Amino acid sequence: MITVENLVKKFGDFYAVDHVTFNVKRGEIFGFLGPNGAGKSTTIRILCGLMDPTSGRATVDNLEVGRQSEQIKRSIGYMSQKFSLYDDLRVEENIDFFSGIYGVPKDKREERKEYVLKMAGIVKKRQERTSLLAGGWKQRLALGCAILHQPPILFLDEPTSGVDPIARRSFWDLIYELSDAGSTIMVSTHYMEEAEYCHRLALMYRGKLVALGSPKELKEAMHVKSMEEVFIQKIEEEEALLK
């Protein structure tokens, strides 16, 4: 569903994404793990058609990044790390607005709205002003709006940043449900426990992909018991190479 070959994004002399290569399979939850500034968000924005790469090649659902960016935008769901809905609208009004933005057919909008409300567990909050929702409920609403048009691929850029641990786990239950239903999901995070939830992971550091595999494969390869240990060990290795 997603292929990335030798992808590069430069800002002046700075490599935000430095010759990155990976692929994501249909129905997979593919995690992007790394500290702030590692290149996770930049890579996702390129794949979403929001930014052109400096060089390299990438495809999303067989559409070529850079050349077919507008088509890509119509076939994906994107959730940014900052809450991107309208606080002054009620929950239901936000869903109605984004149904129009995403071109959901008018005869299906009510059905899709009810699905989103039930999926996100916010049926009883449908008339609440969005600004009054707790962080976890806001994230559920944002995820629901991102899937209104039933995109085959979802890009979630640090979707649980600033959300408490219980709300994060509940949010991941929704991600699993979407994956089980066939959605391909690429999610960036800097939370080590969330890395364990992914089917496969790419560990990014200073724009480079420094490790790739399932959590189990990465832990076994490095003879450690947690993704936190994998993360620390790989960062130490990369820092040693830079000295």
ZAMARTI-837462 format. One record per atom (N, C-alpha, C, O): residue in three letters; z, x, y. Coordinates in pm, whole numbers, plus 32768, in hexadecimal, padded with zeros to 4 digits. Example, Ala and Ser with C-alpha at 12.3 -4.5 7.8 and 13.67 -1.06 7.14 Angstrom:
<pts>
Ala830C85277DC7Ala830C84CE7E3EAla830C85287EB6Ala834E85907EB4Ser82C485057F1FSer82CA85577F96Ser8313850A8003Ser8324853D8072
</pts>
This chain:
<pts>
Met800080527F86Met800080008000Met80008056807FMet7FC8802E80E6Ile803F80C98077Ile8041812680E9Ile802281B280B5Ile805F81E08055Thr7FC481F580F4Thr7FA8828180D4Thr7FAB82D38155Thr7F7582AA81BCVal7FE98346814CVal7FF483A181BFVal7FCD842B8190Val800684608131Glu7F69846781D3Glu7F3684E981AAGlu7F36854A8221Glu7EE7853A827EAsn7F8D85AD821CAsn7F908618827EAsn7F9A85E3830EAsn7F5686138369Leu7FF085818320Leu7FFD853E83A2Leu804585978407Leu80AC85D483EAVal800C859B847FVal804585ED84ECVal804A8599856BVal7FEB8552858CLys80BA85A385B3Lys80C4856C863ALys810885D38692Lys817B85F7867DLys80BD860086F8Lys80F186658754Lys8101862987DFLys80B085D7880APhe816A86548824Phe817D863688B1Phe818286BD88F8Phe81E9870088FAGly811286E38931Gly8107876B8966Gly810887CD88F2Gly80B587C48898Asp8166882B88F5Asp8173888C8887Asp81DB8860881FAsp81F288A787BDPhe821887EB8833Phe828187BD87DAPhe82488767876APhe81FF87078783Tyr8268878B86EDTyr823D873F8678Tyr82A686D38657Tyr830D86F2861CAla828B8656867DAla82E585E8865AAla82D385C485C6Ala833385A08583Val825785CE8596Val823685BB8508Val81E0863284E0Val8177864A851AAsp820E867D847CAsp81D38700845EAsp8196870383D1Asp81D987298371His811586DA83C6His80C886E28348His8112869D82D5His813686DC8271Val8127861B82E6Val817285CA8286Val811285828227Val80AC854C8251Thr8134858381A4Thr80E38542813DThr813D84F480DDThr819F852A80AAPhe811C847580C6Phe816384248063Phe811383A3804CPhe80B1838A8092Asn813F83527FEAAsn810382CE7FD6Asn8170826B7FB1Asn81DB82917F82Val815381EC7FC7Val81B281817FA8Val816B811A7F50Val80FD80ED7F70Lys81AB80F67EE1Lys816E809A7E82Lys818C80087EA6Lys81EA7FEA7EF0Arg813B7FAF7E70Arg814F7F207E86Arg81D97EF37E51Arg81FE7F167DE1Gly82237EA77EA1Gly82A57E747E79Gly83167ED87E81Gly83887EB97E5CGlu82F97F517EB0Glu835E7FBB7EB5Glu83B07FB37F35Glu837E7F907F9FIle84317FD57F28Ile84857FEC7F9DIle848880837FB2Ile84C980CB7F67Phe844280B08018Phe843281408030Phe8484816580AAPhe846C81338118Gly84E581BD8098Gly854081E18103Gly85188260814BGly84E982C1810EPhe852B825E81CDPhe851A82D48221Phe85A682FD824DPhe85E482B9829ELeu85D7836C821ALeu865E839B8238Leu86568417828FLeu8602846E827BGly86AF841E82F1Gly86B284958346Gly8703847D83C2Gly871C840A83E7Pro872E84E88405Pro877C84DA8480Pro872684A684F1Pro86AB84A184E6Asn8765847E855FAsn871A845385D4Asn86BF84C68602Asn86EA85398606Gly864384A58624Gly85E5850A8651Gly859A854F85E2Gly855285B085FBAla85A9851E8566Ala8568855F84F3Ala84D3853E84E8Ala848A858384A2Gly84A784D3852CGly841B84AB8525Gly8405842884DBGly839383FF84C7Lys847183E684B3Lys846683698467Lys842282FC84B9Lys83C082C1848DSer845682E18530Ser842182748582Ser8392829085AFSer833F823585B4Thr8375830D85CFThr82ED833085F9Thr828983158589Thr821D82E085A2Thr82AD833A850FThr82558322849CThr823E828D8489Thr81CD82618474Ile82A9823E8490Ile829D81AE847FIle8245817184EDIle81F3811A84D1Arg8256819D8567Arg8205816785D5Arg8171818785C2Arg811B813585E4Ile815481FC858EIle80C9821E8570Ile809181C18505Ile8022818D8513Leu80DE81AB849CLeu80B08156842ELeu80A380C48458Leu8054807A841DCys80ED809B84BDCys80E4801284EFCys807280008553Cys805C7F928584Gly802B806B8570Gly7FBD806285D0Gly7FEA80628660Gly7F9C803F86B9Leu8066808A8678Leu809C808C8700Leu808681138746Leu809A812087BEMet805C817686F8Met804A81FD872CMet7FE1824386D7Met7FE18237865DAsp7F87828D8717Asp7F2082D586CDAsp7F53835D86A0Asp7F9B83A086EBPro7F3083888627Pro7F59840E85FAPro7F0684798640Pro7E98845F8671Thr7F3C84F18646Thr7EEF8562867CThr7E86858E8618Thr7E1585AD863DSer7EAC85908599Ser7E4D85B2852ESer7E83857E84AASer7EF3854984A3Gly7E34858D8442Gly7E5B855A83BFGly7E2284CF83AAGly7DDA849A83FFArg7E4484948339Arg7E0D84108315Arg7E7A83B982D9Arg7ED283E98291Ala7E73833782F7Ala7ED282D882BCAla7E8E825182AFAla7E3E82298303Thr7EAF820A8244Thr7E7E81818232Thr7EF481248214Thr7F56814B81D4Val7EE880AB8243Val7F4C8043822CVal7F027FC781F9Val7EB37F8C8241Asp7F1B7FA1817CAsp7ED67F31813DAsp7E3E7F458145Asp7DF37EE98163Asn7E147FC1812AAsn7D877FE98129Asn7D467FE681B3Asn7CCB7FEC81BDLeu7D957FDD821CLeu7D627FE482A5Leu7D85806D82DELeu7DF3809F82CAGlu7D2880A88325Glu7D3A81318355Glu7D81813583DBGlu7D5580F8843DVal7DF0817F83DEVal7E3C8190845AVal7DE581D784C2Val7D9E823784A2Gly7DEC81A7853DGly7D9C81E185A7Gly7D1B819585BAGly7CFA816E862AArg7CD08180854FArg7C4E813C8558Arg7C5B80A68549Arg7C0C805B8583Gln7CBF807784FCGln7CCF7FE784E4Gln7D5C7FB88507Gln7D977F6684C2Ser7D917FEE8574Ser7E1C7FD38599Ser7E367F4085B8Ser7EA07F0C8596Glu7DD67EFD85F8Glu7DEB7E708619Glu7DF47E1A859CGlu7E457DBD8596Gln7DA17E388538Gln7DA87DED84B8Gln7E2D7E088473Gln7E677DAE8436Ile7E5D7E84847CIle7EDE7EA8843EIle7F4E7E55847CIle7FA47E238433Lys7F4F7E4884FELys7FB97DFD8542Lys7FC17D6D8512Lys802D7D328510Arg7F4F7D3584ECArg7F4D7CA984C0Arg7F7A7C98842FArg7F9A7C298404Ser7F7C7D0783E3Ser7F9C7CFA8354Ser80237D36832ESer80427D4282B8Ile80747D5A8391Ile80F87D948376Ile81647D4783C0Ile81487CFC841EGly81E17D5B8394Gly82547D3083E0Gly829D7DAC8411Gly82A97E0E83C8Tyr82CE7DA8848DTyr830F7E1E84C7Tyr83927DF48509Tyr83967D978559Met83FB7E3B84E6Met847E7E238522Met84B17EA6855CMet84C87F058511Ser84C37EAB85DESer84ED7F278620Ser85827F3A8616Ser85CC7EDF85F1Gln85AF7FB38638Gln863D7FD3862DGln86907F8E8698Gln87097F7F8689Lys86507F628705Lys86967F16876BLys86707E82875ALys85FD7E61873FPhe86D27E2B876BPhe86B97D9C875DPhe864C7D7387BFPhe86597D878837Ser85E07D38878BSer85687D2287DCSer85487C9087F7Ser84DD7C71882DLeu85A27C3487D2Leu85897BA887EELeu85C27B828877Leu85F57BD788BFTyr85BA7B028899Tyr85E17AD6891FTyr866D7A99891ETyr86837A3088E2Asp86C97ADC8961Asp87557AB18962Asp87697A2A89A5Asp87C479E08982Asp87137A098A06Asp8727798D8A51Asp86EF79138A08Asp870078A28A36Leu86AA79288996Leu867878B98946Leu86DA789A88D6Leu872878F088ACArg86D5782088A5Arg872477FC8830Arg86E0783487B4Arg866B785987B8Val872A783C8745Val86F4787286C8Val8671782F86A4Val860D78738689Glu866F77AC86A3Glu85F8775F867EGlu8585777886DEGlu8511777C86B5Glu85A47788875DGlu853C77A087C2Glu84FB782987AEGlu8482783887BFAsn854C788E8788Asn85137910876AAsn84B1790786F6Asn8445794186FAIle84D778BE868DIle848078B08619Ile83FF7869863FIle839378918615Asp840977FE868FAsp839377B486BCAsp8337780F870EAsp82BD780D86FDPhe8373785F8766Phe832478B887BCPhe82D7791E8769Phe82607932877DPhe831B795E870APhe82D979C686BBPhe8278798C8653Phe821D79D18626Ser828B790E862ESer822678CD85DASer81A278C78623Ser813878DD85E8Gly81A878AA86A5Gly812E78A886F6Gly80F47932870AGly807A79458700Ile814979948726Ile811C7A1D873CIle80D57A5386C0Ile806E7A9686CBTyr810C7A378649Tyr80D37A6A85CDTyr80637A138595Tyr802C7A31852BGly804279A785DBGly7FD1795585B1Gly7FEA79058533Gly7F8C78EA84E7Val806778DE851BVal8084788984A7Val803F780284BFVal805377C58528Pro7FEE77D18460Pro7FAA77508472Pro800D76E28496Pro807C76DD8461Lys7FE5768B84F2Lys804076248525Lys807775CB84B7Lys80EB75A184BDAsp802475B08450Asp8053755783E6Asp80B6759A8387Asp80F075588330Lys80CA761F8397Lys812776678341Lys81A3769A838CLys81FE76D2834FArg81A57686840EArg821276C1845EArg829B7688843CArg82FD76D28434Glu82A276048427Glu832375C88407Glu835575F9837FGlu83CC7615836EGlu82FA7604831FGlu831E76358299Glu834E76C5829FGlu83B176E8825EArg8307771982ECArg832D77A682F8Arg83B277B48341Arg8403780A8320Lys83C8775F83A6Lys8446776583F0Lys84BC77448395Lys852277888398Glu84AD76DD8345Glu851976B882EAGlu853377258283Glu85A57740825ETyr84C677658256Tyr84D777D481F6Tyr852778468236Tyr8584787A81F9Val8503786A82B0Val854678D982F5Val85D978B8830CVal8630790D82F7Leu85F6783F8337Leu868078178350Leu86D4782082D1Leu8746784F82D4Lys869C77F28261Lys86E477F581E2Lys86EF788381ADLys875A78AD817FMet868178CE81B2Met868079588182Met86EA79AC81CBMet873279F9818CAla86F1799B824DAla874E79EB829EAla87DB79AF82A2Ala883679EB82DAGly87EC79398267Gly887078FB8265Gly889F78CC82EDGly891778CF830AIle884178A18342Ile8864787B83CBIle883F77EA83EBIle882A77C7845FVal883777958383Val881777088399Val887B76C883FBVal8853767E8455Lys88FB76E483E8Lys896276A7843CLys896676E384C9Lys89A976AE8521Lys891D775184DELys891D77938560Lys889A777A85ACLys888177B98613Arg88467720857AArg87C0770D85B1Arg87C176E58645Arg87627704868DGln882A76A28673Gln8830767686FFGln888476D18757Gln889776B687CDGlu88B6773E871EGlu8907779B876EGlu88AF77F487C4Glu8841781A879EArg88E378158839Arg889C7873888FArg88A178FD884DArg890B79298820Thr883079408847Thr882679BE87FEThr88867A278833Thr88BA7A7887E6Ser889F7A2888B4Ser88F87A8B88F0Ser89877A8188BASer89D37AE188C3Leu89AB7A0C8883Leu8A3479F78853Leu8A467A1D87C0Leu8AB67A1A878DLeu89D87A41877BLeu89E17A6686EFLeu8A217AF086DELeu8A0D7B488731Ala8A6D7B028672Ala8AA07B87864FAla8A2C7BDF8623Ala89C07BAD8601Gly8A427C628623Gly89D77CC18604Gly89917CA88580Gly89177CAF8578Gly89E07C8B8518Gly89A57C748494Gly894A7BFC8491Gly88E17BFF8452Trp89717B8E84D6Trp891E7B1784DCTrp889F7B30852DTrp88357AFC850CLys88AB7B808596Lys88347BA285E4Lys87CE7BEE858FLys87567BD58598Gln88007C4A853DGln87A57C9784E8Gln87627C3D8481Gln86EC7C518462Arg87AA7BDC844BArg87707B7D83ECArg87017B2C8430Arg86967B1583F6Leu871C7B0184ABLeu86B97AB584F5Leu863D7B0A8512Leu85CC7ADB8503Ala86527B87853AAla85E27BDF8557Ala858D7BF884DBAla85127BFB84E3Leu85CF7C0A8468Leu85857C1B83ECLeu85367B9C83CBLeu84C27BA483A2Gly85747B2983DDGly852F7AAB83C2Gly84B37A9A8418Gly844A7A7083E7Cys84BE7ABC8498Cys844A7AB184F2Cys83DB7B1284CBCys83657AF684DFAla84017B858494Ala839E7BEA846BAla834D7BBF83F1Ala82E17BF483D9Ile83817B6083A4Ile833B7B36832AIle83027AA98335Ile82D67A7182D0Leu83037A6F83ACLeu82D179E783BELeu824279D7838BLeu82207970834FHis81EE7A3C83A2His815F7A33837DHis81457A6982F1His80D27A7F82CBGln81B17A7D82A3Gln81A97AAA8217Gln81567B2B8207Gln80F77B2E81B9Pro817C7B948252Pro81327C128246Pro814E7C5781C1Pro81BE7C4D818EPro80EC7C9B8187Pro81037CE18109Pro81577D5F8118Pro81927D8F80B7Ile815D7D958193Ile81A57E1281ACIle82047E008221Ile81E07DC88288Leu82807E31820FLeu82E57E2B8277Leu83107EB8829FLeu83297F0C824APhe83177ED08321Phe834C7F4E8356Phe83CE7F2E839FPhe83CF7EE48401Leu843B7F67836FLeu84BF7F4E83AALeu84F57FD383DFLeu8518802C8391Asp84FC7FE08461Asp8523805E84A1Asp85B7805B84C5Asp85DF8022852AGlu8609809A846EGlu869A809C847FGlu86CF8010849EGlu87107FFB8504Pro86B27FB08446Pro86D27F248464Pro87667F038469Pro878C7E9F84A5Thr87BA7F56842BThr884A7F378428Thr889B7F928484Thr89157F998477Ser88597FD784DESer88A0802E853BSer89027FDE8590Ser88DC7F7D85D1Gly89808007858FGly89E57FC485DEGly8A207F47859FGly8A6E7F0085DEVal89FB7F2B8520Val8A2E7EB584DAVal8A9D7EE0847BVal8A967F4C8440Asp8B047E8D846BAsp8B757EB28417Asp8B4C7EB98383Asp8AE87E7D835CPro8B987F028330Pro8B737F1982A3Pro8B5B7E9B8251Pro8B007E9781FFIle8BAB7E338267Ile8B9A7DB7821AIle8B167D75823FIle8ACD7D4781E8Ala8AF87D7082C0Ala8A7A7D3582EEAla8A037D8882BDAla89997D51829EArg8A147E0C82B6Arg89A77E628285Arg89887E4281F3Arg89147E3781CEArg89EF7E3381A2Arg89D97E178114Arg89977D8F8102Arg89417D7F80ABSer89BF7D2E8151Ser89837CAA814BSer88F07CB08174Ser889C7C6C8138Phe88D27D0181D9Phe88487D128205Phe87F27D4F8195Phe877F7D298182Trp882C7DAE814CTrp87E27DED80DFTrp87CB7D8D806BTrp87687D9B8022Asp88227D2C8059Asp88097CC57FF4Asp87877C7B8016Asp873A7C597FBCLeu87707C618097Leu86F47C2080C1Leu867B7C7980A6Leu86127C48807CIle868A7CFB80BEIle861C7D5880A5Ile85F77D588011Ile85817D5A7FEETyr865C7D577FBATyr86417D517F29Tyr85F87CD17F03Tyr859D7CD47EB1Glu861F7C637F3EGlu85DC7BE47F21Glu85487BEB7F46Glu84F37BBC7EFCLeu852B7C257FB9Leu84A07C317FE6Leu84517C8E7F8BLeu83DD7C747F6CSer848F7CFB7F61Ser844E7D597F06Ser84317D177E80Ser83C57D277E48Asp84927CCD7E4CAsp84807C887DCCAsp840F7C227DD4Asp83CD7C047D70Ala83F77BEC7E4DAla838C7B8A7E60Ala83047BCC7E75Ala82A07B877E83Gly83007C547E78Gly82827C9C7E81Gly82677CE47F03Gly82007D277F10Ser82C17CD97F64Ser82AC7D1F7FE4Ser82C17DB57FD3Ser831A7DE17F89Thr82707E038018Thr82817E94801EThr82CF7EB3809CThr82AB7E858109Ile833B7EFF808FIle83967F118101Ile83AF7FA68119Ile83D77FF080C0Met83967FCE8195Met83B4805781BFMet8424804F8226Met8414800E828EVal849480908209Val85098082825FVal8542810A8281Val8555815F822ASer855D81208300Ser859B819E832ASer86308188833FSer865A811D836AThr867E81EF8321Thr870E81E5832FThr874B8270833AThr871082D38310His87C382768374His880F82F3836EHis889582DB8329His88EE8331832CTyr88A3826582EATyr891B8247829CTyr89068274820BTyr88A7824A81C9Met896082C981DAMet895083008154Met8959829580E7Met8912829C8083Glu89B2823280FAGlu89C081CC8092Glu894181778087Glu891F8147801BGlu88FA816480F8Glu887E811880F4Glu8810816380ABGlu87B78126806FAla881581E680AEAla87B382368065Ala87B982197FCFAla8753821C7F8BGlu883081FC7F9EGlu884281DF7F0FGlu87FE815B7EE8Glu87DF81477E72Tyr87E881037F47Tyr87AD80807F29Tyr871680857F18Tyr86DB80267EE4Cys86D680F17F43Cys864380FA7F42Cys860E81217EB8Cys865181667E6CHis859680F47E9AHis8556811D7E1DHis852E81B07E24His854281FC7DC5Arg84F481D77E96Arg84D382657EAFArg84F382877F3EArg8500822F7F94Leu8501830B7F56Leu8528833A7FDBLeu84D283B08007Leu84A784037FB7Ala84BB83B6808AAla8486842E80C9Ala84F184608129Ala851B84168183Leu851D84D98119Leu858185158172Leu8537856481DELeu84F185C581C2Met854A8539825CMet8507857882CDMet856A85D0831AMet85DF85AE832ATyr85358642834ATyr85878699839ETyr852B86E983F9Tyr84D1872F83CBArg854286DD847BArg84F2872184E0Arg845C870984CCArg840B876484D8Gly843B868C84AFGly83AF866684A2Gly8371867F841BGly830186528401Lys83B786C583C4Lys837F86E88341Lys83BE869482D1Lys8431866B82DALeu836F867B826BLeu83A2863B81F2Leu83D886AA8199Leu838D86FE8167Val845B86AA8185Val849A871A813CVal84C586F480AEVal84EB874C8060Ala84C08672808CAla84E086488003Ala84A385BE7FEDAla849D856C8048Leu847785A57F71Leu843785267F50Leu845785017EC0Leu844785537E66Gly848484867EA8Gly84A184597E21Gly850583E77E22Gly853283BC7E8CSer852883B67DACSer858F834E7DA3Ser8618838D7DBDSer862884067DACPro867B833D7DE5Pro870283767DF8Pro873183C17D7BPro876C842D7D86Lys871883877D06Lys874383C87C8ALys86FD844E7C76Lys873D84B07C52Glu867884527C8EGlu862C84CF7C7DGlu865D853B7CDDGlu866C85AF7CB6Leu867685147D5ALeu86A185777DBDLeu872C85AE7D9CLeu874486257DACLys878585577D6FLys880D85857D4DLys880B85DF7CD2Lys885186447CCEGlu87BC85BA7C6FGlu87B4860C7BF6Glu877486937C12Glu87A086F97BDDAla870C86957C65Ala86C787127C84Ala872187757CCDAla871387EE7CBEMet8780873F7D1BMet87D887967D69Met886487A07D2DMet88BD87DF7D66His887687617CB9His88F687697C6FHis896D873C7CC4His89D5877D7CC9Val895A86C87D06Val89C6868F7D56Val89D785FC7D30Val898685C57CE5Lys8A4085BD7D64Lys8A6085357D3BLys8A4584CB7DA6Lys8A4D84547D88Ser8A2684F47E1FSer8A1084927E89Ser899B84BB7EE1Ser897585307EE8Met896184587F26Met88F484747F82Met892684C07FFBMet88DA850A8039Glu89A384B0801CGlu89DC84FE808BGlu89D68593806AGlu89B785E480C1Glu89F585B67FEDGlu89EE86437FC5Glu895E86757FC4Glu894486E77FE9Val8900861F7F98Val887286447F9DVal884A8661802CVal880B86C78049Phe887086088085Phe884D86138112Phe88838695814EPhe883986E1818DIle890286AE8139Ile894087278172Ile890087A5813BIle88E488048185Gln88EA87A680B8Gln88B2881D8078Gln8825883A80AAGln880388AD80C4Lys87D287D180B6Lys874887E580E5Lys874588128176Lys86F38867819BIle879D87DB81C9Ile87A188048256Ile87CC88968260Ile879488E282AFGlu882D88BE8210Glu8859894A8211Glu87E989A781E5Glu87D78A12821FGlu879C897E8181Glu872B89CE8154Glu86C289DE81C2Glu868E8A4B81D8Glu86A589708206Glu864089748270Glu867089CA82E5Glu86218A148320Glu86EF89BF8307Glu87248A0F8374Glu87228AA38352Glu87098AF783A9Ala873C8AC482D3Ala87398B4F82A8Ala86AB8B8982B3Ala869A8BFE82D4Leu86468B358297Leu85BB8B6382A1Leu85928B7E8332Leu853B8BD0834CLeu85D38B39838ELeu85AF8B47841CLeu85EF8BC3845BLeu85C58BEE84C7Lys86548BFC8419Lys86998C708451Lys864A8CF1843BLys86768D5C8464
</pts>
